[in-house]
Amino acid sequence: MTELNPNIMKIFTVEESGTADMATKKSGISKLWPGMLIDDFLFEPCGYSMNGIFGKDNYMTIHITPEEEFSYVSVETNATQKCYQELVQNVLNTFYPGKFIMTLFANKTSVAMESYKKHREYEFNNYRKDTLQEVQFQNYSLGYMSFHKAPS
């Protein structure tokens, strides 16, 4: 995610939040996956990294570079979902990026294949799809989509 809201990015500074735990709570990251065990770090003077585990063998990792000139947020998870649209919308509602890229990997026998079959239809509030690319490999499928914030 890029073109991030400077007011939200301020949360990921020592001056604004003081501790990683406070940044996690103030930003709403702690609500992305209820019950997730979080190990977070707030860098001096700014920057943030979080690794979380939940369920059986699931993880989420978030890395944030908050400087306005090159703000960037990455979110990755291996959570098994039939549909990722709600999770992605929650991430968007946490960071409000101007642009974002979503990639989805699934193999023929994974629960995520159901989501992969529907990803072309994914719509997110206030965003427009720029690009949709798909690649079929021998054992899995990859979907790549880029979005930008729609004009108000």
C-alpha positions, -999 to 999 in steps of 0.1 A, spaced: 0 0 0 12 35 -9 0 71 -7 -10 67 29 -27 92 51 -1 112 70 -22 114 101 -25 76 103 12 72 96 21 95 125 8 67 148 39 47 138 64 72 154 78 71 188 68 107 193 31 100 187 27 65 203 57 59 225 55 21 223 47 -6 198 17 -18 218 2 17 218 7 20 180 -9 -14 175 -40 -4 195 -43 32 182 -41 21 146 -66 -7 149 -41 -34 139 -51 -53 170 -86 -57 157 -77 -71 122 -78 -107 135 -93 -110 170 -74 -132 193 -42 -129 173 -10 -132 195 11 -101 184 48 -95 186 53 -59 176 82 -34 174 82 4 170 114 17 155 132 49 167 123 75 155 97 58 133 87 26 116 68 -5 127 69 -42 124 44 -68 136 42 -106 135 11 -123 147 0 -159 150 -35 -172 153 -55 -204 148 -36 -235 137 -4 -225 119 -17 -191 106 3 -159 106 0 -122 97 29 -99 93 28 -61 88 57 -37 80 53 1 79 75 29 66 56 60 77 77 88 62 54 109 39 77 110 10 78 72 7 52 58 30 45 21 26 26 -6 43 28 -43 36 4 -69 50 8 -106 45 -11 -136 58 -15 -173 52 -50 -173 68 -73 -198 51 -104 -180 38 -131 -188 14 -133 -151 7 -107 -125 15 -128 -94 6 -138 -86 42 -103 -90 56 -88 -68 28 -116 -41 34 -107 -41 71 -70 -36 62 -80 -7 39 -102 8 66 -72 7 89 -46 24 66 -66 42 40 -41 39 12 -43 58 -21 -31 27 -39 -27 -9 -31 -19 -43 -47 -35 -76 -37 -20 -109 -46 -38 -142 -40 -22 -177 -42 -43 -209 -42 -39 -245 -53 -66 -268 -65 -73 -284 -31 -70 -253 -9 -99 -236 7 -86 -204 -8 -93 -217 -43 -129 -207 -37 -118 -171 -31 -94 -173 -61 -124 -181 -84 -142 -150 -71 -114 -125 -69 -122 -110 -103 -154 -97 -88 -138 -82 -57 -148 -46 -51 -136 -24 -22 -154 7 -10 -140 39 -27 -114 20 -48 -112 12 -85 -94 -17 -100 -65 -7 -123 -50 -41 -132 -60 -77 -131 -34 -104 -140 -36 -141 -136 -10 -168 -139 -16 -205 -138 13 -226 -126 15 -264 -125 4 -267 -89 -12 -233 -80 -28 -202 -94 -18 -165 -88 -40 -135 -91 -26 -100 -90 -48 -69 -88 -39 -32 -83 -64 -6 -71 -64 32 -66 -87 54 -45 -116 66 -65 -122 104 -68 -145 117 -41 
